[in-house]
């Protein structure tokens, strides 16, 4: 398996057992399910808020956030792919 750090381009490789691969699939699968179904998620401010392009719409950052564009309000299907 490899980890690719997008900001630096560094790539770290390591051997993964079948158990590691299964754990990754289960963990990412659970996260993907939560991302698709969690309507009660509440934003929390942090160090990344200054760089976030969503900040102008975020009630955790703005006292009067902008309304989301209409195109983003529909529940679209998301596809997440994990290739191990």
N, CA, C and O of each residue as an XYZ file, in Angstrom:
336
protein
N       0.851     -1.180      0.000
C       0.000      0.000      0.000
C       0.886      1.229      0.000
O       2.043      1.185      0.418
N       0.319      2.326     -0.478
C       1.056      3.584     -0.518
C       0.183      4.719     -0.005
O      -1.032      4.737     -0.201
N       0.832      5.651      0.649
C       0.191      6.907      1.027
C       0.833      7.993      0.190
O       2.057      8.111      0.139
N       0.002      8.784     -0.463
C       0.507      9.879     -1.284
C       0.075     11.180     -0.633
O      -1.119     11.448     -0.495
N       1.049     11.989     -0.234
C       0.766     13.282      0.375
C       0.622     14.304     -0.748
O       1.591     14.651     -1.423
N      -0.614     14.779     -0.932
C      -0.929     15.615     -2.087
C      -0.207     16.953     -2.066
O       0.157     17.462     -3.126
N       0.009     17.534     -0.903
C       0.668     18.845     -0.842
C       2.149     18.762     -1.208
O       2.681     19.663     -1.856
N       2.809     17.691     -0.796
C       4.255     17.596     -1.020
C       4.634     16.658     -2.151
O       5.736     16.750     -2.693
N       3.727     15.753     -2.512
C       4.037     14.765     -3.533
C       4.807     13.569     -2.996
O       5.141     12.654     -3.748
N       5.092     13.574     -1.692
C       5.812     12.445     -1.091
C       4.937     11.198     -1.120
O       3.718     11.262     -0.960
N       5.597     10.060     -1.330
C       4.891      8.784     -1.363
C       5.570      7.841     -0.379
O       6.782      7.635     -0.433
N       4.775      7.274      0.519
C       5.285      6.335      1.517
C       4.676      4.977      1.215
O       3.454      4.840      1.142
N       5.522      3.980      1.040
C       5.046      2.629      0.718
C       5.295      1.696      1.893
O       6.291      1.819      2.607
N       4.373      0.764      2.077
C       4.552     -0.237      3.121
C       3.768     -1.485      2.750
O       2.818     -1.440      1.969
N       4.188     -2.594      3.328
C       3.500     -3.858      3.086
C       2.244     -3.918      3.948
O       2.261     -3.530      5.116
N       1.177     -4.399      3.370
C      -0.079     -4.524      4.100
C      -0.551     -5.968      4.041
O      -0.528     -6.614      2.993
N      -0.974     -6.446      5.187
C      -1.507     -7.800      5.265
C      -2.960     -7.786      4.800
O      -3.563     -6.717      4.711
N      -3.527     -8.940      4.505
C      -4.950     -8.987      4.163
C      -5.832     -8.393      5.279
O      -6.880     -7.809      5.003
N      -5.400     -8.546      6.530
C      -6.152     -7.979      7.650
C      -6.133     -6.447      7.600
O      -7.140     -5.796      7.877
N      -4.963     -5.874      7.240
C      -4.880     -4.413      7.088
C      -5.850     -3.939      6.000
O      -6.586     -2.971      6.189
N      -5.836     -4.622      4.882
C      -6.704     -4.235      3.767
C      -8.179     -4.314      4.160
O      -8.969     -3.436      3.812
N      -8.543     -5.373      4.885
C      -9.931     -5.514      5.306
C     -10.315     -4.402      6.282
O     -11.418     -3.861      6.196
N      -9.423     -4.058      7.203
C      -9.702     -2.983      8.148
C      -9.893     -1.642      7.431
O     -10.775     -0.861      7.787
N      -9.062     -1.388      6.425
C      -9.194     -0.152      5.648
C     -10.541     -0.130      4.929
O     -11.228      0.891      4.949
N     -10.924     -1.218      4.303
C     -12.202     -1.280      3.597
C     -13.371     -1.043      4.545
O     -14.300     -0.309      4.208
N     -13.337     -1.650      5.717
C     -14.422     -1.491      6.690
C     -14.478     -0.050      7.198
O     -15.554      0.542      7.283
N     -13.321      0.508      7.531
C     -13.268      1.867      8.060
C     -13.756      2.886      7.033
O     -14.574      3.747      7.355
N     -13.264      2.795      5.810
C     -13.672      3.745      4.772
C     -15.127      3.520      4.383
O     -15.844      4.482      4.105
N     -15.568      2.286      4.359
C     -16.969      2.003      4.062
C     -17.897      2.630      5.094
O     -18.927      3.203      4.738
N     -17.536      2.526      6.371
C     -18.355      3.128      7.438
C     -18.360      4.652      7.324
O     -19.398      5.289      7.507
N     -17.207      5.229      7.024
C     -17.121      6.678      6.851
C     -17.949      7.132      5.652
O     -18.664      8.130      5.737
N     -17.858      6.415      4.545
C     -18.632      6.764      3.351
C     -20.128      6.703      3.641
O     -20.883      7.560      3.182
N     -20.558      5.712      4.389
C     -21.971      5.600      4.749
C     -22.403      6.796      5.580
O     -23.464      7.371      5.341
N     -21.577      7.175      6.563
C     -21.911      8.341      7.399
C     -21.974      9.615      6.570
O     -22.853     10.447      6.791
N     -21.057      9.783      5.619
C     -21.062     10.981      4.779
C     -22.333     11.068      3.941
O     -22.843     12.161      3.696
N     -22.840      9.931      3.507
C     -24.043      9.914      2.671
C     -25.318     10.110      3.474
O     -26.305     10.605      2.931
N     -25.331      9.736      4.760
C     -26.588      9.682      5.500
C     -26.686     10.630      6.682
O     -27.785     10.810      7.207
N     -25.609     11.243      7.127
C     -25.619     12.048      8.348
C     -26.104     13.466      8.067
O     -25.333     14.313      7.615
N     -27.369     13.720      8.334
C     -27.934     15.055      8.156
C     -27.783     15.908      9.416
O     -28.079     17.102      9.384
N     -27.337     15.328     10.507
C     -27.231     16.042     11.776
C     -25.803     16.492     12.091
O     -25.538     16.973     13.192
N     -24.894     16.341     11.146
C     -23.500     16.715     11.363
C     -23.404     18.213     11.616
O     -24.025     19.009     10.911
N     -22.625     18.594     12.622
C     -22.436     20.005     12.933
C     -20.976     20.373     12.708
O     -20.065     19.670     13.146
N     -20.776     21.474     12.025
C     -19.417     21.938     11.741
C     -18.757     22.442     13.018
O     -19.419     22.993     13.898
N     -17.459     22.250     13.107
C     -16.660     22.762     14.218
C     -15.516     23.561     13.620
O     -14.893     23.136     12.646
N     -15.245     24.703     14.196
C     -14.172     25.537     13.678
C     -12.814     24.959     14.060
O     -12.674     24.244     15.052
N     -11.824     25.289     13.244
C     -10.472     24.808     13.488
C      -9.489     25.555     12.618
O      -9.841     26.540     11.969
N      -8.253     25.082     12.609
C      -7.184     25.771     11.888
C      -7.380     25.778     10.374
O      -6.817     26.634      9.692
N      -8.154     24.856      9.839
C      -8.362     24.798      8.391
C      -9.438     25.757      7.893
O      -9.585     25.939      6.685
N     -10.185     26.366      8.792
C     -11.277     27.254      8.371
C     -10.781     28.418      7.520
O     -11.486     28.856      6.611
N      -9.595     28.920      7.793
C      -9.062     30.056      7.036
C      -8.823     29.695      5.572
O      -8.849     30.579      4.716
N      -8.592     28.419      5.265
C      -8.326     27.978      3.892
C      -9.546     27.343      3.225
O      -9.502     27.002      2.043
N     -10.601     27.189      3.960
C     -11.762     26.450      3.467
C     -12.597     27.300      2.512
O     -12.957     28.433      2.832
N     -12.900     26.749      1.342
C     -13.717     27.466      0.367
C     -15.202     27.436      0.728
O     -15.995     28.162      0.128
N     -15.582     26.619      1.683
C     -16.969     26.532      2.144
C     -17.255     27.535      3.264
O     -18.418     27.732      3.616
N     -16.234     28.170      3.830
C     -16.382     29.018      5.011
C     -17.456     30.092      4.863
O     -18.143     30.405      5.835
N     -17.614     30.660      3.678
C     -18.605     31.728      3.497
C     -20.037     31.221      3.664
O     -20.949     32.024      3.858
N     -20.254     29.911      3.593
C     -21.569     29.306      3.756
C     -21.758     28.678      5.142
O     -22.849     28.212      5.472
N     -20.712     28.667      5.934
C     -20.666     27.886      7.170
C     -21.116     28.700      8.389
O     -20.534     29.741      8.696
N     -22.145     28.225      9.071
C     -22.658     28.908     10.253
C     -21.687     28.853     11.427
O     -21.779     29.672     12.341
N     -20.759     27.901     11.415
C     -19.765     27.831     12.482
C     -18.703     28.912     12.326
O     -18.037     29.266     13.299
N     -18.536     29.439     11.119
C     -17.509     30.442     10.836
C     -18.113     31.841     10.712
O     -17.544     32.814     11.207
N     -19.258     31.935     10.056
C     -19.883     33.229      9.767
C     -21.098     33.467     10.662
O     -21.870     32.548     10.932
N     -21.258     34.717     11.119
C     -22.467     35.066     11.854
C     -23.683     35.054     10.933
O     -24.770     34.640     11.336
N     -23.494     35.511      9.696
C     -24.552     35.520      8.684
C     -24.044     34.812      7.433
O     -23.666     35.466      6.461
N     -24.033     33.476      7.451
C     -23.497     32.756      6.285
C     -24.368     32.953      5.049
O     -25.580     33.148      5.144
N     -23.720     32.897      3.888
C     -24.450     32.959      2.623
C     -25.270     31.695      2.449
O     -24.940     30.647      3.004
N     -26.337     31.798      1.678
C     -27.128     30.611      1.347
C     -26.346     29.772      0.350
O     -25.608     30.299     -0.483
N     -26.518     28.461      0.446
C     -25.873     27.573     -0.513
C     -26.456     27.797     -1.900
O     -27.656     28.041     -2.021
N     -25.649     27.722     -2.944
C     -26.185     27.797     -4.305
C     -27.205     26.683     -4.517
O     -27.059     25.592     -3.965
N     -28.221     26.948     -5.300
C     -29.291     25.968     -5.523
C     -28.773     24.639     -6.049
O     -29.310     23.589     -5.694
N     -27.758     24.660     -6.873
C     -27.226     23.426     -7.459
C     -26.664     22.484     -6.398
O     -26.602     21.278     -6.637
N     -26.256     22.988     -5.239
C     -25.658     22.133     -4.220
C     -26.670     21.602     -3.227
O     -26.340     20.740     -2.412
N     -27.897     22.100     -3.276
C     -28.880     21.692     -2.285
C     -29.526     20.338     -2.563
O     -30.069     19.723     -1.645
N     -29.481     19.866     -3.785
C     -30.099     18.576     -4.079
C     -29.227     17.448     -3.544
O     -28.002     17.559     -3.491
N     -29.885     16.358     -3.149
C     -29.138     15.192     -2.658
C     -28.696     14.374     -3.861
O     -29.465     13.592     -4.421
N     -27.460     14.568     -4.240
C     -26.928     13.820     -5.365
C     -26.266     12.555     -4.859
O     -25.809     12.495     -3.718
N     -26.217     11.568     -5.695
C     -25.501     10.343     -5.361
C     -24.016     10.616     -5.392
O     -23.529     11.320     -6.276
N     -23.306     10.074     -4.452
C     -21.852     10.184     -4.434
C     -21.273      8.790     -4.618
O     -21.805      7.802     -4.114
N     -20.201      8.740     -5.334
C     -19.551      7.453     -5.535
C     -18.141      7.555     -4.978
O     -17.354      8.408     -5.387
N     -17.844      6.686     -4.055
C     -16.510      6.607     -3.488
C     -15.901      5.282     -3.936
O     -16.548      4.237     -3.876
N     -14.670      5.339     -4.378
C     -14.008      4.143     -4.885
C     -12.764      3.874     -4.066
O     -11.964      4.775     -3.813
N     -12.609      2.633     -3.655
C     -11.428      2.208     -2.911
C     -10.822      1.033     -3.650
O     -11.428     -0.034     -3.749
N      -9.650      1.231     -4.156
C      -8.976      0.168     -4.883
C      -7.774     -0.298     -4.062
O      -6.794      0.433     -3.915
N      -7.855     -1.493     -3.540
C      -6.753     -2.034     -2.716
C      -6.113     -3.185     -3.426
O      -5.168     -3.782     -2.908
